[in-house]
Amino acid sequence: MRIGVLTGGGDCPGLNAVIRSVVRTAGAHYGSEVVGFRDGWRGLLENRSTPLDVAAVDGLLTRGGTTLGSARVAPEKLHAGIDEMKCTLDEHGIDVLIPIGGEGTLTAAHLLSEAGVPVVGIPKTIDNDIDGTDLTFGFDTAVSIATELIDRLHTTAESHQRVLLVEVMGRHAGWIALHAGLAAGAHLTLVPEEPFDVDEVVRLVCERFARGDSHVIGVVAEGAEPLPGQMAFRRGGVDEFGHRRFTGVTQQLGEELERRTGKEVRATVLGHVQRGGTPTSFDRVLATRFGLHATIAAHEGRTGQMVALRGTEIELVPLAHAVARLKTVTAERLAETRAFTG
Ligand code: F6P
């Protein structure tokens, strides 16, 4: 059998571990060949590929990023390019394609699957917002990085009796903010799922200082927004993928808090550092298991599916189910966090 593999969307720690797992499982267990397509769907559209054998994936387990390169491709280009992509797959004699990616990549995978291409998807994203799987790899690493950095902010905030706001990634889902906030003992966690009340944030900050606390740490997901009409909030622009850029919510909130509380406020935007570097052991294991089970499914003809973590087991879920909606933070999970942070 010949398997095609690509990594699409924003990169995340663990992508190389999955590629290695697919190549080793295909080669060692099935004697199959693997072709890697470069830069996500672009590689299929532009017919750019590289053969992947066991030697090519040597040492990839611990390496961040993706050796295949990644890119975002606008949905309309994908729709228009289905025939070209099918041609590329035919030319390379690909029997099953294994696309590794987040919402956009898996939606495109579903599209190709509906167009008759045998596909087994693998979910990845630091945002952990893919439905149908309990976790995506990359998330644990991002949370670990954010937690370590927030731990460090505590000591400098304490020394200066400041309010430190820290912005983490998460446009639509606040999972990183929720987990890193809880793990690092933040005093305030703001997520996209629940517009925040600026008056309430001001009250919380004043209350903490009034009772003698030394500092305030607030974790803000990049997609968090105030209640409508508050703070004269200015939204950032939207890029060609419909993603909002440079919302600056954390800076805007910082300015508002400084003005209304009289305290010194500083904002730190963690940004892409959350996606860089070596994956945690948890993400290496999850990525390796996803790669293994996706390759087995491909050889058993169980296509049109995505591998998923359910409890401790890896299962298959229909791609249609996985892309139907985003998995956002539930009210119950928010309530748990609110028991410890504002
Ligand atoms: O989807 C993963 C993610 O890291 C988001 O958390 C973030 O909003 C976005 O990608 C950033 O995208 P880019 O790398 O294109 O700036």
Boltz pocket constraint, residues with backbone or C-beta under 6 A from the ligand:
constraints:
  - pocket:
      binder: B
      contacts: [[A, 10], [A, 11], [A, 102], [A, 125], [A, 126], [A, 127], [A, 169], [A, 170], [A, 171], [A, 222], [A, 275]]
      max_distance: 6.0
